[in-house]
Amino acid sequence: MNVLLSAAFVLCWSSGFIGAKLGAGSASAVTILMWRFLPLTVVLIAVAVTVTRASWRGLAARDVARQAVIGALSQSGYLLTVYYAIQLGVSTGTTALIDGVQPLVAGALAGPLLHQYVSRRQWMGLGLGAAGVAVVTLADAAAAGGVAPWAYAVPFAGMLSLVAATFLEGRSRTRVAPSVSLTVHCATSTVVFTALAVGTGSAVPPAEASFWVAIAWLVALSTFGGYGLYWLILRRSGVTAVNTLMFLMAPVTAVWGALMFGEPFGPRTALGLALGLAAVVVVRRGERGGERGGERRVERHAERPSGGGREGPCGAVSGGPGRSGRATGRRPLPAGPRPDRPRAAPPS
């Protein structure tokens, strides 16, 4: 995974927590989200009709509907719960902590749902990341007062919504262009948030300039940057890699909050940031080791005598009764899916 791409994703995704706090003082969550997505969707639809029309060719209505469901889970459900939790008084650090549980849940479900193998080294990295998130935000969560206990279940529900969207995308057999998925997701969120805002009488935006500053911030950094890079890295590097980067969100948000809002930043925050960075290093080394191991398995298979009709990787049969007992070495069989890459579900 490109280092600059990963760093941009972490910064842009973390900006969503900062943007939510910027807008929380001037409007309700549904008002912010409605005006964040309404003008954005108009622009994206115009681009889809004129510039990226070719990306929509060949897509069935079923594919578009699937993307709408993914958008409702990953954008509408996730963002509404995060914004609503902050509006209820849950701090950005605590929200980031609960959101940081998402990689552990996704990692635990990767095997049964996506038929992936998560190595011990990767689990070690995930554990380090969880420790880093906990160290950064535990003190903030314990010190919060005047917040109803049930409010902490709100961002937890949003985390589960994002996990569901991640696996739904991973099981999809049709790969959709990022421009198409972003347009469908934003259009779906616009419908959801507009309906909620109109239904609750919160559709009229406030006159404060800070509201529109927050909207511009969220559109440019969080939507185009964070959300777009999330799906790009997910498709290029897989569930485990992208979710490992999620462990950096709470430490980065804490640093950002300290610089922008004067929030406290102490030794435990620095320790949590170091643990998050260590988690990324551990998991990335595990991925490279897994890839080298796969290459060695391919080489050994190509050199293995094939006279006995032995079944090779992926169920392919090498050799047979009527062939000579030597390996041809012409075309090594594939080593199977990478441990961290989403794999389409087999036909049911």
C-alpha positions as CSV (number, residue, x, y, z in Angstrom):
1,M,0.0,0.0,0.0
2,N,1.3,3.4,-0.9
3,V,2.5,5.3,2.1
4,L,1.2,8.7,0.9
5,L,-2.2,7.1,0.1
6,S,-2.4,5.6,3.5
7,A,-1.4,8.9,5.2
8,A,-4.0,10.8,3.2
9,F,-6.7,8.3,4.1
10,V,-5.9,8.6,7.8
11,L,-6.0,12.4,7.8
12,C,-9.1,12.7,5.7
13,W,-11.0,10.1,7.7
14,S,-10.0,11.7,11.0
15,S,-11.2,15.0,9.7
16,G,-14.8,13.7,9.9
17,F,-14.7,13.8,13.7
18,I,-13.3,17.3,13.6
19,G,-15.9,18.5,11.1
20,A,-18.7,17.0,13.2
21,K,-17.5,19.0,16.2
22,L,-17.2,22.1,14.0
23,G,-20.9,21.9,12.9
24,A,-22.4,20.5,16.2
25,G,-22.6,23.9,17.7
26,S,-24.7,25.5,15.0
27,A,-27.2,22.8,13.7
28,S,-28.5,19.3,14.4
29,A,-26.9,16.2,13.0
30,V,-29.5,15.6,10.2
31,T,-29.3,19.3,9.1
32,I,-25.5,19.1,8.7
33,L,-25.7,15.7,6.9
34,M,-28.5,16.8,4.6
35,W,-26.6,19.9,3.4
36,R,-23.4,18.0,3.3
37,F,-24.8,15.5,0.7
38,L,-27.4,17.5,-1.2
39,P,-25.2,19.8,-3.2
40,L,-22.5,17.1,-3.5
41,T,-25.0,14.7,-5.1
42,V,-26.1,17.3,-7.6
43,V,-22.5,17.7,-8.7
44,L,-21.8,14.0,-8.8
45,I,-24.9,13.3,-10.9
46,A,-23.9,16.0,-13.4
47,V,-20.4,14.5,-13.6
48,A,-21.9,11.0,-14.1
49,V,-24.0,12.2,-17.0
50,T,-21.2,14.1,-18.8
51,V,-17.8,12.8,-17.8
52,T,-18.0,9.3,-16.4
53,R,-20.9,8.0,-18.4
54,A,-18.8,5.1,-19.7
55,S,-18.3,3.8,-16.1
56,W,-22.0,3.1,-15.9
57,R,-22.2,0.9,-18.9
58,G,-22.8,-2.8,-18.3
59,L,-24.2,-2.3,-14.8
60,A,-27.4,-4.0,-14.0
61,A,-30.1,-2.6,-11.8
62,R,-29.2,-5.3,-9.3
63,D,-25.6,-3.9,-9.1
64,V,-26.9,-0.3,-8.5
65,A,-29.3,-1.5,-5.9
66,R,-26.5,-3.4,-4.1
67,Q,-24.4,-0.2,-4.1
68,A,-27.4,1.7,-2.7
69,V,-27.6,-0.7,0.2
70,I,-23.9,-0.4,0.8
71,G,-24.2,3.4,0.8
72,A,-27.1,3.3,3.3
73,L,-25.0,1.2,5.7
74,S,-21.5,2.8,5.2
75,Q,-22.6,6.5,4.9
76,S,-26.2,7.0,6.2
77,G,-26.1,4.6,9.1
78,Y,-22.5,5.2,10.1
79,L,-22.4,9.0,9.8
80,L,-25.8,9.6,11.4
81,T,-24.8,7.6,14.5
82,V,-21.4,9.4,14.8
83,Y,-22.9,12.8,14.5
84,Y,-25.8,12.0,16.8
85,A,-23.5,10.6,19.4
86,I,-21.4,13.8,19.4
87,Q,-24.6,15.9,19.6
88,L,-25.7,13.8,22.6
89,G,-22.4,14.8,24.4
90,V,-20.2,11.8,23.6
91,S,-16.7,13.3,23.0
92,T,-14.9,12.8,19.7
93,G,-12.2,10.8,21.5
94,T,-14.7,8.3,22.9
95,T,-16.5,8.1,19.6
96,A,-13.2,7.3,17.9
97,L,-12.5,4.6,20.5
98,I,-15.8,2.9,19.8
99,D,-15.3,3.3,16.1
100,G,-11.8,1.8,16.5
101,V,-13.4,-1.5,17.6
102,Q,-14.5,-2.0,13.9
103,P,-11.2,-3.6,12.7
104,L,-11.4,-6.3,15.4
105,V,-15.0,-7.1,14.5
106,A,-14.2,-7.2,10.8
107,G,-11.1,-9.3,11.4
108,A,-13.0,-11.8,13.5
109,L,-15.6,-12.2,10.8
110,A,-13.2,-12.2,7.8
111,G,-12.8,-16.0,7.9
112,P,-16.4,-17.2,8.0
113,L,-17.8,-14.4,5.7
114,L,-15.0,-13.8,3.2
115,H,-13.1,-17.1,3.4
116,Q,-9.9,-15.2,4.4
117,Y,-7.1,-16.3,6.6
118,V,-5.8,-13.8,9.2
119,S,-2.4,-14.7,10.4
120,R,-1.1,-14.6,14.0
121,R,1.1,-11.7,13.1
122,Q,-1.8,-9.8,11.8
123,W,-3.8,-10.5,14.9
124,M,-0.9,-9.3,17.0
125,G,-1.0,-6.0,15.0
126,L,-4.7,-5.7,15.5
127,G,-4.2,-6.2,19.2
128,L,-1.6,-3.5,19.4
129,G,-3.9,-1.2,17.5
130,A,-6.7,-1.8,19.9
131,A,-4.4,-1.1,22.8
132,G,-3.3,2.2,21.3
133,V,-6.9,3.3,20.7
134,A,-7.8,2.4,24.3
135,V,-4.8,4.2,25.8
136,V,-5.6,7.4,23.9
137,T,-9.3,7.5,24.7
138,L,-9.9,5.6,27.9
139,A,-9.3,8.6,30.2
140,D,-11.6,10.8,28.1
141,A,-14.4,8.2,28.2
142,A,-14.1,7.9,32.0
143,A,-14.1,11.6,32.6
144,A,-17.2,12.3,30.5
145,G,-20.1,13.5,32.7
146,G,-23.8,14.3,32.1
147,V,-24.0,11.8,29.2
148,A,-26.7,9.1,29.2
149,P,-25.3,5.6,29.3
150,W,-27.3,4.6,26.2
151,A,-25.6,7.3,24.2
152,Y,-22.5,5.2,24.0
153,A,-24.4,2.5,22.1
154,V,-25.2,4.9,19.3
155,P,-21.6,5.0,17.8
156,F,-21.3,1.3,18.4
157,A,-24.4,0.8,16.2
158,G,-22.7,2.9,13.5
159,M,-19.5,0.8,13.8
160,L,-21.6,-2.4,13.1
161,S,-23.2,-0.6,10.1
162,L,-19.8,0.1,8.6
163,V,-18.7,-3.5,9.2
164,A,-21.8,-4.8,7.4
165,A,-21.1,-2.5,4.4
166,T,-17.5,-3.6,4.3
167,F,-18.4,-7.3,4.0
168,L,-21.3,-6.7,1.7
169,E,-18.8,-5.0,-0.7
170,G,-16.3,-7.8,-0.2
171,R,-18.8,-10.5,-1.2
172,S,-19.9,-8.6,-4.3
173,R,-18.9,-10.4,-7.6
174,T,-19.2,-7.2,-9.6
175,R,-16.5,-4.5,-9.3
176,V,-18.0,-1.1,-9.7
177,A,-15.9,2.0,-10.6
178,P,-15.2,4.3,-7.6
179,S,-16.9,7.2,-9.3
180,V,-20.1,5.1,-9.7
181,S,-20.2,3.8,-6.2
182,L,-19.5,7.2,-4.7
183,T,-22.4,8.7,-6.8
184,V,-24.8,6.0,-5.7
185,H,-23.8,6.1,-2.1
186,C,-24.1,9.9,-1.9
187,A,-27.4,9.9,-3.7
188,T,-28.8,7.3,-1.3
189,S,-27.6,9.3,1.7
190,T,-29.1,12.5,0.3
191,V,-32.5,10.8,0.1
192,V,-32.2,9.4,3.7
193,F,-30.9,12.6,5.3
194,T,-33.3,14.9,3.4
195,A,-36.3,12.7,4.5
196,L,-35.2,12.8,8.1
197,A,-34.5,16.5,8.1
198,V,-37.9,17.4,6.5
199,G,-39.7,15.0,8.7
200,T,-38.2,16.5,11.9
201,G,-38.5,20.1,10.7
202,S,-34.7,20.6,10.5
203,A,-34.2,21.1,6.8
204,V,-33.6,24.9,6.9
205,P,-29.9,25.6,7.4
206,P,-28.7,28.2,10.0
207,A,-27.4,31.5,8.9
208,E,-24.0,31.2,10.8
209,A,-20.9,31.2,8.7
210,S,-19.4,28.4,10.8
211,F,-22.1,26.1,9.6
212,W,-21.1,26.5,5.9
213,V,-17.4,26.3,6.9
214,A,-18.1,22.9,8.5
215,I,-20.1,21.8,5.4
216,A,-17.2,22.7,3.1
217,W,-14.8,20.9,5.4
218,L,-16.8,17.7,5.4
219,V,-17.4,17.6,1.7
220,A,-13.8,18.2,0.7
221,L,-11.9,16.2,3.3
222,S,-14.3,13.6,4.7
223,T,-16.4,12.7,1.7
224,F,-14.1,12.9,-1.2
225,G,-10.9,12.2,0.8
226,G,-11.8,9.8,3.6
227,Y,-14.7,8.0,2.1
228,G,-13.3,7.8,-1.4
229,L,-9.9,6.6,-0.2
230,Y,-11.6,4.0,2.1
231,W,-13.1,2.1,-0.8
232,L,-10.0,2.6,-3.0
233,I,-7.6,1.1,-0.3
234,L,-10.2,-1.6,0.5
235,R,-10.2,-2.8,-3.1
236,R,-6.4,-2.5,-3.6
237,S,-5.2,-4.0,-0.3
238,G,-8.1,-5.8,1.4
239,V,-10.0,-5.7,4.7
240,T,-7.2,-6.4,7.1
241,A,-4.9,-3.7,5.7
242,V,-7.5,-0.9,5.6
243,N,-8.8,-1.8,9.0
244,T,-5.3,-1.6,10.5
245,L,-5.1,2.0,9.3
246,M,-8.4,2.6,11.2
247,F,-6.4,2.2,14.5
248,L,-4.6,5.4,13.7
249,M,-7.8,7.5,13.6
250,A,-8.2,8.0,17.4
251,P,-4.6,9.1,18.0
252,V,-4.6,11.4,15.0
253,T,-7.9,12.8,16.0
254,A,-6.5,13.4,19.5
255,V,-3.5,15.3,18.1
256,W,-5.7,17.3,15.7
257,G,-8.2,18.2,18.5
258,A,-5.3,19.4,20.7
259,L,-4.0,21.7,18.0
260,M,-7.4,22.9,16.8
261,F,-9.5,23.0,19.9
262,G,-7.0,23.0,22.7
263,E,-8.0,19.6,23.9
264,P,-5.5,17.9,26.3
265,F,-2.6,15.9,24.8
266,G,-0.5,14.0,27.3
267,P,1.9,11.1,27.5
268,R,-0.9,8.5,27.2
269,T,-1.9,10.1,23.9
270,A,1.7,9.9,22.6
271,L,1.9,6.2,23.8
272,G,-1.3,5.4,22.0
273,L,-0.1,7.0,18.8
274,A,3.1,4.9,19.0
275,L,1.1,1.7,19.5
276,G,-1.1,2.5,16.5
277,L,2.0,3.0,14.3
278,A,3.5,-0.2,15.6
279,A,0.3,-2.0,14.7
280,V,0.5,-0.9,11.1
281,V,4.2,-2.0,10.8
282,V,3.5,-5.4,12.3
283,V,0.5,-6.1,10.0
284,R,2.3,-4.9,6.9
285,R,5.3,-7.1,7.6
286,G,2.9,-10.0,8.0
287,E,1.4,-9.3,4.6
288,R,4.7,-9.2,2.9
289,G,5.7,-12.5,4.6
290,G,2.5,-14.1,3.5
291,E,3.1,-13.0,-0.1
292,R,6.7,-14.4,-0.1
293,G,5.4,-17.7,1.4
294,G,2.8,-17.9,-1.4
295,E,5.5,-17.4,-4.0
296,R,7.6,-20.2,-2.5
297,R,4.6,-22.6,-2.5
298,V,4.1,-21.9,-6.2
299,E,7.8,-22.6,-6.9
300,R,7.7,-25.9,-5.0
301,H,4.5,-26.9,-6.8
302,A,6.0,-26.2,-10.2
303,E,9.0,-28.4,-9.3
304,R,7.0,-31.3,-7.9
305,P,6.7,-34.5,-10.0
306,S,3.1,-34.8,-11.3
307,G,2.9,-38.4,-12.4
308,G,0.4,-39.4,-9.7
309,G,-2.4,-37.1,-10.7
310,R,-1.9,-35.2,-7.4
311,E,-4.4,-32.5,-6.6
312,G,-2.7,-29.1,-6.6
313,P,-3.6,-25.7,-5.1
314,C,-7.2,-24.5,-5.8
315,G,-8.3,-28.0,-6.6
316,A,-6.4,-28.2,-10.0
317,V,-5.1,-31.6,-10.9
318,S,-1.5,-31.8,-12.0
319,G,-0.4,-34.6,-14.2
320,G,-2.2,-37.9,-14.7
321,P,-1.8,-41.6,-15.6
322,G,-1.0,-40.8,-19.2
323,R,1.8,-38.3,-18.6
324,S,5.4,-38.5,-17.8
325,G,6.6,-38.3,-14.3
326,R,8.4,-34.9,-14.6
327,A,7.1,-31.4,-14.0
328,T,6.8,-29.3,-17.1
329,G,7.3,-26.0,-15.2
330,R,5.6,-24.1,-17.9
331,R,2.8,-22.4,-16.0
332,P,2.8,-22.4,-12.1
333,L,-0.6,-22.7,-10.6
334,P,-1.8,-19.8,-8.6
335,A,-1.2,-19.8,-4.8
336,G,-4.8,-18.8,-4.0
337,P,-6.1,-15.5,-2.7
338,R,-4.0,-13.3,-0.6
339,P,-4.8,-13.5,3.1
340,D,-5.9,-9.9,3.3
341,R,-7.7,-9.5,0.0
342,P,-11.5,-9.6,-0.1
343,R,-12.8,-12.6,-2.1
344,A,-16.0,-12.8,-3.9
345,A,-18.5,-15.3,-2.4
346,P,-18.9,-18.6,-4.4
347,P,-22.1,-19.0,-6.3
348,S,-24.9,-20.1,-4.1
